[in-house]
Amino acid sequence: MSDLLNDYSYLQFLLLNFLAAFLGYSLRFSLAAVKQKWVTSYHQTLTYCLLPCITLIITTLISSNIALSLGMIGALSIVRFRNPVKSPLELVMFFALITIGIGTAVNFKLSAMLTFVIIFLIAIFHFIEKYSKYKKKTFFSNSYDEGTICHSLEVRSKVKVSGLENSKNLNNYFFNREENSYNYRLVFSYKADLDLLKTDLEKNVDVEFIDIKYAL
């Protein structure tokens, strides 16, 4: 049995899992505070909380067993699929499934504990997301690239469009020197919000192009 298991009780390990999740979220919060919007999506937030917990259990399981360490390295290398994954969360869940499988064979209590922590965190963030939608407030940013179901709006303008660069819905923005145009891509969880912005943009004489894609 691992030396870490000898040093801590299972209750203490459970608390360490939540501490690891909190520290991971602290990094997410710090990046968001310096305007790194990519980290504020639902998938990224959950990834930052889950990955430290999974790593804690992996380290505990292999810390005093060289043979198991080599086996774990081989097993985790399976996650490196050649086809692209949709999001970091998908990759993290593959790591979690492998860790749970190996953990069950070595120490089923730690495996069950990790499963509980993952389910608890998923449920908490799902509740937060549902509550924010109910209140029509944004806790997570929209991420079209991560496969999140959302509506998209693309805008091309001869000049900068006031308010779009700082919009919470902005997914991508660039200036095309050849065409001398400003290009924006925004994503929305609510169709009504997209339609409202579209109506305002249609009144702007500098806007040259508007393209809308509604999610099914």
JOLINMO-V38407 format. One record per residue. N is the residue number from 1. RES is the residue in one small letter. SS is DSSP state (a for helix, b for strand, c for the rest). Layout:
BEGIN
[[N | RES | SS] [N | RES | SS]]
END
This chain:
BEGIN
[[1 | m | c] [2 | s | c] [3 | d | a] [4 | l | a] [5 | l | a] [6 | n | a] [7 | d | a] [8 | y | c] [9 | s | c] [10 | y | a] [11 | l | a] [12 | q | a] [13 | f | a] [14 | l | a] [15 | l | a] [16 | l | a] [17 | n | a] [18 | f | a] [19 | l | a] [20 | a | a] [21 | a | a] [22 | f | a] [23 | l | a] [24 | g | a] [25 | y | a] [26 | s | a] [27 | l | a] [28 | r | a] [29 | f | a] [30 | s | a] [31 | l | a] [32 | a | a] [33 | a | a] [34 | v | c] [35 | k | c] [36 | q | c] [37 | k | a] [38 | w | a] [39 | v | a] [40 | t | a] [41 | s | b] [42 | y | a] [43 | h | a] [44 | q | a] [45 | t | a] [46 | l | a] [47 | t | a] [48 | y | a] [49 | c | a] [50 | l | a] [51 | l | a] [52 | p | a] [53 | c | a] [54 | i | a] [55 | t | a] [56 | l | a] [57 | i | a] [58 | i | a] [59 | t | a] [60 | t | a] [61 | l | a] [62 | i | a] [63 | s | c] [64 | s | c] [65 | n | c] [66 | i | a] [67 | a | a] [68 | l | a] [69 | s | a] [70 | l | a] [71 | g | a] [72 | m | a] [73 | i | a] [74 | g | a] [75 | a | a] [76 | l | a] [77 | s | a] [78 | i | a] [79 | v | a] [80 | r | c] [81 | f | c] [82 | r | c] [83 | n | c] [84 | p | c] [85 | v | c] [86 | k | c] [87 | s | c] [88 | p | a] [89 | l | a] [90 | e | a] [91 | l | a] [92 | v | a] [93 | m | a] [94 | f | a] [95 | f | a] [96 | a | a] [97 | l | a] [98 | i | a] [99 | t | a] [100 | i | a] [101 | g | a] [102 | i | a] [103 | g | a] [104 | t | a] [105 | a | a] [106 | v | a] [107 | n | c] [108 | f | a] [109 | k | a] [110 | l | a] [111 | s | a] [112 | a | a] [113 | m | a] [114 | l | a] [115 | t | a] [116 | f | a] [117 | v | a] [118 | i | a] [119 | i | a] [120 | f | a] [121 | l | a] [122 | i | a] [123 | a | a] [124 | i | a] [125 | f | a] [126 | h | a] [127 | f | a] [128 | i | a] [129 | e | a] [130 | k | a] [131 | y | a] [132 | s | a] [133 | k | a] [134 | y | a] [135 | k | c] [136 | k | c] [137 | k | c] [138 | t | c] [139 | f | c] [140 | f | c] [141 | s | b] [142 | n | c] [143 | s | c] [144 | y | a] [145 | d | a] [146 | e | a] [147 | g | c] [148 | t | c] [149 | i | c] [150 | c | c] [151 | h | b] [152 | s | b] [153 | l | b] [154 | e | b] [155 | v | b] [156 | r | b] [157 | s | b] [158 | k | c] [159 | v | c] [160 | k | c] [161 | v | c] [162 | s | c] [163 | g | c] [164 | l | c] [165 | e | c] [166 | n | c] [167 | s | c] [168 | k | c] [169 | n | c] [170 | l | b] [171 | n | b] [172 | n | b] [173 | y | b] [174 | f | b] [175 | f | b] [176 | n | b] [177 | r | c] [178 | e | c] [179 | e | c] [180 | n | c] [181 | s | b] [182 | y | b] [183 | n | b] [184 | y | b] [185 | r | b] [186 | l | b] [187 | v | b] [188 | f | b] [189 | s | c] [190 | y | c] [191 | k | a] [192 | a | a] [193 | d | a] [194 | l | a] [195 | d | a] [196 | l | a] [197 | l | a] [198 | k | a] [199 | t | a] [200 | d | a] [201 | l | a] [202 | e | a] [203 | k | c] [204 | n | c] [205 | v | c] [206 | d | c] [207 | v | b] [208 | e | b] [209 | f | b] [210 | i | b] [211 | d | b] [212 | i | b] [213 | k | b] [214 | y | c] [215 | a | c] [216 | l | c]]
END
